[in-house]
Amino acid sequence: MKVRLIQAFLMSLLLSSLMSCWVTWLNLGFNDEFLELWLNAFIAAWPVAGIIAFFSGPEVHKISIKLANR
């Protein structure tokens, strides 16, 4: 359970930070407000990403094993 929590924490941190940065840049461009806008998007996205990663992680892992063994 400890590993699952750490993995969900790190995966959600990485994905939500990169994806919120990417989408903020695509939608608004890089301007003077970029950092503030990206940070707001990241703060909104990270908790949701953490919950999704925690609860879907085991099932995604099982599917990945099945696909890799084909």
N, C-alpha and C positions, 0 to 999 in steps of 0.2 A: 504494500500500500504506500509506503514511503517513496519508493522509486516511481510509482505511478503519479503521485502528487508532484514530485520534482519534475518528472518528464512533462506533465501537463503544464506546469508553471513555465518551464523553459520554452517549450514548443509554442505556447500561446504568446509568450513575450516576444519571441523571435518573429512569428508570423504576423501578429497584430502590429508590431512596430514597422516591419517592412511593408506590409500591405497598406496600412493607413498612410504611410509616407508616399508610397507609389500612387495611390488613388488621389491623395491630396494634391500631389504634383500634377497628375494628369488633368484634374478638374480645375485647378486654380493657378497652376504654374508656380514658378519660384519667384516670390515677391517678398516685400518687407514683412508681411504677416505670416509667411509660410510656417515658421517654427511654431508660432502660437496656434495656428489652425491645425497643423499636424498633431501637436500635442493634445489638443482637444479631441481630435478623432481617435488618437491612440488610447486616451483615457476612457473613452466610451467603448472602444472595441476590445480592450484587453480582458476585462472581466467576462464578457460573453465568450470570447475565444477560449479562456481558461475553463469555463464550464463545459463548452463543447468538447474541448480536447480531453478533459477528464472523463466524461461519460462516453464518448465515442471511441476513445483510444483503444480499449480492449477489442472491440468489434473490428475496428480498422486493422488492428494487428492480426487478428484471425484471418481476415480477408486477404491481407498481404501475404501471409504464409501460404494460403491456398493458391493464390496467383503465382507465387514464386515456385511452387512445386509442380506446376503444370508442365 
